[in-house]
Amino acid sequence: MPNLNTGGVERGVVDFNRHLVLKGHSSFVISGGGWQEYKVEADGGTHISLNIGRKNPLTFLRAFSLARKIEEIQPDIIHIRSRAPAWVLLLALKITRYSKPLTVSTFHGLYSVGFYSSVMARFDQAIAVSKTVESYILQNYRNLLKNKPELIYRGSDSDYFYSNFEASNQYIEEFNNRFPRSSDSRLITMPGRLSRRKGQIEFIDLIKRLPPEYIGLILGPLDSASKTYLRDLKQKIKHESLQSRVYFYNAIHDLREIISLSDLVVNLSQKPETFGRTILEAAMMGKKICGWDSGGVGEVLGLFFPQGKVEKNNIDALAQTVQHLCNRPKSPSNIHLTSNLMHENTISLYKKLLSQRSNNSNLLQDKTL
C-alpha cells in the first residue's frame, strides 16, 4: 500500500488484516505508514514501513529493500492494491532469492488505460471488485492476464453499519444546533471526496429542484478539497439562493451518525465508479439510496434498491425519484455484501491458488520421475 491514511481501500486493508489474524494467519502490511498503522499492530498484524507508493523513478530503488523483506517474511501470498507499489514489487520479485510467492492484485479503480496501469494485470491473479471492473479488465488487459479475473465484490462492515443504529441524543442536539433546519426538514446527504468528478455541482442542482422542505448536506473530507472548487461550489450555492438549504460538513469519524439522521443518501459521480461503497453502507443502515445508473453505483442500486436508479445527468428525473422515494416506506433490506463475505471469499481464493500451485508442482515431480 502507498499509505494507511484515510480511504476505503486503506480501511479495507486494516479490516482484512484483523480478519486474517483472527483466522490464525500471519499478516504483514507494507506501506509508507499513516494514522491507521497502529490498528494493524493492535489487531495482531505486523506493519512494515517502506515508502513504495510515490510516482517517482527513485521509488524503484526501494525494490531492493522490498526484496529483502520478502526474503525475511517468506510469504505464501503477496497481495498488491496500488499501481506504484505494484511496479516496485515486480522489480523486487526479479531480485529476491526467495522462491517466487503467489501474487494477487485487486483493481480498486477504473484506472486510465495505458502501460502504467497495465501492471495490475501482470500478476498471478487479478481481483475485480465489481462487474464494472471485471469488464474493464477484460476489455483492456485480457492479453496480460494469467487467469480470468476473480469477481469479489467489496463489502462493508455490517457490525458497524446496521439498521437499528441510533445516534446519541447529545450528537443529535449538536447536529441540530449546527444545522438548525435539519430537525424539521428532509435531509439528503452526499458523502464523498470533493471533486468535479464526484458530482457536487449536480447535487446542488438537485436540491434547487426539490421543494423547500428538502435540505442537502455535502460531506467531506473538506481539508483535502481544492480551494478553487470549494469556492466555486459556494458561489453556485449563493447564486442559486440556497445558503439555507445546502451545507458542507467535514465528516471524519461520524459518517454513521450522519447517515442515521439522513432521509436519503445519493451518489452522483460523473465518472463511473468501481463500486458504490457509500450507498452500500447507507443501504445496510436501512436508508433509501439513489444515484446514476452507471458503473459500480448502478450495480449496487440494481442489487438492492433498483427503484433508486436514475438515467445519468437527468436532474429532473433525479428530483422526481428522490421525492418519490422519500414519500414511500420501502427501504433497502437483506444486504449481503458484507466485509466478512469479502474477506472469506478472498481467503478462499488464496487457498485455491495455493492448492493449484501444489498440484502443478506434484505433476511436474511425477513427470520428472
C-alpha positions as CSV (number, residue, x, y, z in Angstrom):
1,M,0.0,0.0,0.0
2,P,1.2,3.6,-0.6
3,N,0.0,4.6,2.9
4,L,-2.5,3.8,5.7
5,N,-4.4,7.1,6.0
6,T,-8.0,7.9,5.1
7,G,-9.7,5.9,2.3
8,G,-11.9,2.9,1.6
9,V,-9.0,0.8,0.3
10,E,-6.9,1.6,3.3
11,R,-9.8,0.8,5.7
12,G,-10.4,-2.4,3.8
13,V,-6.7,-3.5,4.3
14,V,-6.8,-2.8,8.0
15,D,-10.1,-4.8,8.4
16,F,-8.7,-7.7,6.3
17,N,-5.5,-7.7,8.4
18,R,-7.7,-8.2,11.5
19,H,-9.7,-10.9,9.8
20,L,-6.6,-12.8,8.8
21,V,-5.2,-12.7,12.3
22,L,-8.5,-13.9,13.8
23,K,-8.4,-16.9,11.4
24,G,-4.9,-17.8,12.6
25,H,-2.9,-16.5,9.7
26,S,0.2,-14.3,9.8
27,S,-0.5,-10.9,8.2
28,F,2.1,-8.3,7.2
29,V,1.1,-4.9,5.8
30,I,3.8,-2.9,4.0
31,S,3.1,0.8,3.4
32,G,4.5,4.3,3.9
33,G,2.6,4.5,7.2
34,G,-0.2,6.6,8.3
35,W,-2.7,7.2,11.1
36,Q,-4.2,3.7,10.8
37,E,-0.8,2.0,11.1
38,Y,-1.4,1.4,14.8
39,K,-4.6,-0.5,14.1
40,V,-2.6,-3.1,12.1
41,E,-0.3,-3.8,15.1
42,A,-3.1,-3.6,17.7
43,D,-5.0,-6.3,15.7
44,G,-2.1,-8.6,15.8
45,G,-0.6,-8.0,12.4
46,T,2.8,-6.6,11.6
47,H,3.3,-3.2,9.9
48,I,6.5,-2.6,7.9
49,S,7.2,1.0,7.0
50,L,8.5,1.2,3.4
51,N,7.6,4.1,1.1
52,I,6.8,2.4,-2.2
53,G,3.9,4.5,-3.2
54,R,5.3,7.6,-4.7
55,K,5.1,8.1,-8.5
56,N,8.8,8.8,-8.8
57,P,11.6,6.9,-10.6
58,L,13.7,6.9,-7.4
59,T,10.9,4.8,-5.8
60,F,12.2,1.8,-7.8
61,L,15.4,1.8,-5.7
62,R,13.2,0.6,-2.8
63,A,12.7,-2.7,-4.7
64,F,16.0,-3.8,-3.1
65,S,14.5,-3.2,0.4
66,L,11.3,-4.8,-0.5
67,A,13.2,-7.9,-1.9
68,R,14.9,-8.2,1.5
69,K,11.6,-8.0,3.3
70,I,10.2,-10.7,1.1
71,E,13.2,-13.0,1.9
72,E,12.6,-12.3,5.6
73,I,8.9,-12.9,5.6
74,Q,8.8,-15.7,3.0
75,P,5.1,-15.1,2.3
76,D,2.8,-17.6,0.6
77,I,0.8,-14.8,-1.0
78,I,1.6,-11.1,-1.8
79,H,-1.5,-9.0,-2.4
80,I,-0.9,-5.7,-4.2
81,R,-3.5,-2.9,-4.2
82,S,-2.0,0.0,-6.0
83,R,0.0,0.7,-9.2
84,A,3.2,2.4,-7.9
85,P,3.8,-0.4,-5.3
86,A,3.0,-3.0,-8.0
87,W,5.8,-1.8,-10.2
88,V,8.2,-1.9,-7.3
89,L,7.0,-5.4,-6.4
90,L,7.6,-6.6,-10.0
91,L,11.2,-5.5,-9.8
92,A,11.7,-6.9,-6.3
93,L,10.5,-10.3,-7.4
94,K,13.3,-10.3,-10.0
95,I,15.8,-9.5,-7.3
96,T,14.8,-11.7,-4.4
97,R,16.4,-15.1,-3.8
98,Y,13.2,-16.4,-2.2
99,S,11.2,-18.7,-4.4
100,K,8.5,-16.7,-6.0
101,P,5.4,-16.3,-3.9
102,L,1.9,-16.2,-5.5
103,T,0.9,-12.7,-6.3
104,V,-2.6,-11.3,-6.3
105,S,-3.7,-7.8,-7.4
106,T,-7.0,-6.0,-6.7
107,F,-8.3,-3.4,-9.2
108,H,-9.7,-0.8,-6.9
109,G,-10.1,1.7,-9.7
110,L,-11.0,2.2,-13.3
111,Y,-7.5,3.4,-14.0
112,S,-6.6,5.4,-17.1
113,V,-5.8,2.8,-19.7
114,G,-2.1,2.5,-20.6
115,F,1.3,0.9,-19.8
116,Y,1.5,2.3,-16.3
117,S,-1.9,0.9,-15.3
118,S,-1.3,-2.4,-17.0
119,V,1.0,-3.5,-14.1
120,M,-2.1,-4.6,-12.1
121,A,-2.8,-7.3,-14.7
122,R,0.7,-8.7,-14.6
123,F,0.4,-10.9,-11.5
124,D,-0.8,-14.5,-10.9
125,Q,-4.4,-13.5,-10.2
126,A,-6.4,-10.2,-10.6
127,I,-9.5,-9.5,-8.5
128,A,-12.3,-7.3,-9.8
129,V,-14.4,-5.6,-7.1
130,S,-17.5,-5.4,-9.3
131,K,-18.7,-6.5,-12.7
132,T,-17.9,-3.0,-14.0
133,V,-14.3,-3.5,-13.1
134,E,-14.3,-7.1,-14.5
135,S,-15.4,-5.8,-17.9
136,Y,-12.8,-3.0,-17.7
137,I,-10.0,-5.6,-17.1
138,L,-11.1,-8.0,-19.8
139,Q,-11.6,-5.2,-22.3
140,N,-8.2,-3.5,-21.8
141,Y,-5.8,-6.1,-20.4
142,R,-7.0,-9.6,-21.4
143,N,-3.7,-10.4,-23.2
144,L,-1.7,-9.8,-20.0
145,L,-3.8,-11.9,-17.7
146,K,-2.6,-15.3,-16.4
147,N,-6.1,-16.2,-15.3
148,K,-9.6,-14.9,-15.7
149,P,-10.3,-12.1,-13.2
150,E,-11.9,-13.2,-10.0
151,L,-15.1,-11.3,-9.1
152,I,-15.1,-10.5,-5.4
153,Y,-17.5,-7.7,-4.5
154,R,-16.3,-5.1,-2.0
155,G,-18.3,-5.2,1.2
156,S,-18.9,-3.0,4.2
157,D,-18.9,-3.8,7.9
158,S,-22.4,-4.9,8.9
159,D,-21.4,-4.8,12.5
160,Y,-20.8,-1.1,12.2
161,F,-23.4,0.0,9.7
162,Y,-26.6,-1.6,10.9
163,S,-30.2,-0.7,10.6
164,N,-31.0,-0.2,14.3
165,F,-28.2,2.2,15.0
166,E,-29.2,5.5,16.6
167,A,-27.0,8.5,17.1
168,S,-26.8,9.7,20.7
169,N,-29.1,12.4,22.0
170,Q,-26.1,14.6,22.5
171,Y,-24.9,14.1,18.9
172,I,-28.4,14.9,17.6
173,E,-28.6,18.0,19.6
174,E,-25.2,19.3,18.5
175,F,-26.1,18.4,14.9
176,N,-29.4,20.3,15.0
177,N,-27.6,23.3,16.6
178,R,-25.1,23.3,13.7
179,F,-27.8,22.8,11.1
180,P,-30.9,24.4,12.5
181,R,-33.2,23.3,9.7
182,S,-32.3,19.7,10.0
183,S,-34.8,18.9,12.7
184,D,-37.8,19.7,10.7
185,S,-36.6,19.0,7.1
186,R,-35.8,16.1,4.9
187,L,-32.1,15.6,4.8
188,I,-30.5,14.4,1.6
189,T,-26.8,13.5,2.1
190,M,-24.0,13.2,-0.4
191,P,-20.8,11.7,1.0
192,G,-17.5,11.7,-0.9
193,R,-14.4,13.5,-1.8
194,L,-14.9,17.0,-3.1
195,S,-14.2,16.8,-6.8
196,R,-15.9,17.8,-10.1
197,R,-16.0,14.1,-10.9
198,K,-18.0,13.3,-7.8
199,G,-21.0,15.4,-8.8
200,Q,-21.4,18.0,-6.1
201,I,-22.5,20.6,-8.7
202,E,-25.2,18.2,-9.8
203,F,-26.2,17.7,-6.2
204,I,-26.8,21.5,-5.8
205,D,-28.9,21.4,-9.0
206,L,-30.9,18.6,-7.4
207,I,-31.6,20.5,-4.2
208,K,-32.7,23.5,-6.3
209,R,-35.4,21.4,-7.9
210,L,-36.7,19.9,-4.7
211,P,-39.4,21.6,-2.5
212,P,-38.2,23.9,0.3
213,E,-38.5,21.3,3.0
214,Y,-35.6,19.3,1.5
215,I,-32.1,20.3,2.5
216,G,-28.8,18.9,1.3
217,L,-25.6,18.0,3.1
218,I,-22.3,17.7,1.2
219,L,-19.9,15.6,3.3
220,G,-16.1,16.0,3.2
221,P,-13.4,15.5,3.8
222,L,-13.1,19.2,3.2
223,D,-9.4,19.6,4.2
224,S,-8.1,17.9,1.1
225,A,-10.5,19.6,-1.3
226,S,-9.4,22.0,-4.0
227,K,-9.9,25.6,-2.6
228,T,-10.9,26.7,-6.1
229,Y,-13.5,24.0,-6.4
230,L,-14.9,24.6,-2.9
231,R,-15.1,28.3,-3.7
232,D,-17.0,27.6,-7.0
233,L,-19.4,25.4,-5.1
234,K,-20.1,28.1,-2.5
235,Q,-20.6,30.7,-5.2
236,K,-23.1,28.4,-7.0
237,I,-25.0,27.9,-3.8
238,K,-25.1,31.7,-3.3
239,H,-26.1,32.3,-6.9
240,E,-29.0,29.8,-6.6
241,S,-30.0,31.4,-3.2
242,L,-29.6,28.0,-1.5
243,Q,-27.5,29.1,1.5
244,S,-30.2,28.0,3.9
245,R,-30.7,24.6,2.2
246,V,-27.2,23.3,1.2
247,Y,-24.5,22.8,3.8
248,F,-21.0,21.4,4.0
249,Y,-19.8,19.2,6.7
250,N,-16.3,17.8,7.3
251,A,-17.3,14.2,8.3
252,I,-14.3,12.4,9.9
253,H,-15.4,9.7,12.3
254,D,-19.1,10.3,12.3
255,L,-20.3,9.1,8.9
256,R,-22.5,6.5,10.5
257,E,-24.2,9.2,12.7
258,I,-24.8,11.4,9.6
259,I,-26.3,8.5,7.6
260,S,-28.6,7.6,10.5
261,L,-30.1,11.2,10.5
262,S,-30.5,11.2,6.7
263,D,-33.7,10.5,4.8
264,L,-31.8,9.5,1.7
265,V,-28.2,9.1,0.6
266,V,-27.1,9.8,-3.0
267,N,-24.1,9.2,-5.2
268,L,-23.9,11.3,-8.4
269,S,-20.4,10.6,-9.6
270,Q,-19.7,11.9,-13.1
271,K,-17.1,9.2,-13.7
272,P,-18.3,5.6,-13.4
273,E,-17.1,4.3,-10.1
274,T,-15.7,0.8,-9.4
275,F,-18.2,0.3,-6.5
276,G,-20.8,2.3,-4.6
277,R,-19.4,1.8,-1.1
278,T,-21.1,4.9,0.5
279,I,-24.6,3.9,-0.8
280,L,-24.0,0.3,0.3
281,E,-23.2,1.5,3.8
282,A,-26.4,3.6,3.8
283,A,-28.4,0.6,2.5
284,M,-27.0,-1.5,5.3
285,M,-28.5,1.0,7.7
286,G,-31.9,0.7,6.0
287,K,-31.6,4.1,4.4
288,K,-33.0,4.9,0.9
289,I,-30.3,5.3,-1.7
290,C,-30.3,6.9,-5.1
291,G,-27.8,7.6,-7.9
292,W,-27.0,7.4,-11.6
293,D,-27.4,4.0,-13.3
294,S,-23.7,3.9,-14.1
295,G,-20.7,1.8,-13.1
296,G,-20.5,0.3,-9.7
297,V,-23.1,2.6,-8.2
298,G,-25.6,1.3,-10.7
299,E,-24.6,-2.2,-9.8
300,V,-25.3,-1.7,-6.1
301,L,-28.6,0.0,-6.8
302,G,-29.6,-2.8,-9.1
303,L,-28.8,-5.4,-6.5
304,F,-30.5,-3.8,-3.5
305,F,-32.7,-0.9,-4.5
306,P,-33.3,-0.7,-8.2
307,Q,-36.0,2.0,-7.7
308,G,-33.2,4.4,-6.8
309,K,-31.5,4.1,-10.3
310,V,-31.7,7.3,-12.5
311,E,-30.6,8.0,-16.0
312,K,-27.2,9.7,-15.8
313,N,-27.4,13.5,-15.6
314,N,-31.2,13.6,-15.9
315,I,-31.6,16.1,-13.0
316,D,-35.3,16.4,-13.4
317,A,-35.8,12.7,-13.2
318,L,-33.5,12.6,-10.2
319,A,-35.5,15.2,-8.3
320,Q,-38.7,13.2,-9.1
321,T,-37.2,10.0,-7.9
322,V,-35.9,11.5,-4.7
323,Q,-39.3,12.8,-3.8
324,H,-41.0,9.6,-4.8
325,L,-38.6,7.5,-2.6
326,C,-38.9,9.9,0.4
327,N,-42.7,9.6,0.3
328,R,-42.7,5.8,0.2
329,P,-42.0,3.5,3.1
330,K,-39.9,0.9,1.2
331,S,-36.1,0.8,2.0
332,P,-33.2,-1.5,1.2
333,S,-33.0,-4.7,3.2
334,N,-31.2,-8.0,3.4
335,I,-27.9,-6.5,2.2
336,H,-25.5,-9.4,1.8
337,L,-22.3,-7.7,0.5
338,T,-20.6,-7.6,3.9
339,S,-16.9,-7.2,4.6
340,N,-16.9,-10.6,6.2
341,L,-18.1,-12.2,3.0
342,M,-15.5,-10.3,1.0
343,H,-12.7,-11.4,3.4
344,E,-13.8,-15.1,3.3
345,N,-14.0,-15.1,-0.5
346,T,-10.5,-13.6,-0.6
347,I,-9.1,-16.3,1.7
348,S,-10.9,-19.0,-0.3
349,L,-9.2,-17.6,-3.5
350,Y,-5.8,-17.7,-1.7
351,K,-6.3,-21.3,-0.7
352,K,-7.5,-22.3,-4.2
353,L,-4.4,-20.7,-5.8
354,L,-2.1,-22.4,-3.3
355,S,-3.8,-25.7,-4.0
356,Q,-3.4,-25.3,-7.7
357,R,0.3,-24.5,-7.4
358,S,0.8,-27.6,-5.1
359,N,-1.0,-29.8,-7.6
360,N,1.0,-28.4,-10.5
361,S,4.2,-28.9,-8.6
362,N,3.3,-32.6,-7.9
363,L,2.6,-33.1,-11.6
364,L,6.0,-31.8,-12.5
365,Q,7.7,-34.0,-10.0
366,D,5.8,-37.1,-11.3
367,K,6.9,-36.2,-14.9
368,T,10.5,-35.8,-13.7
369,L,10.4,-39.2,-12.0
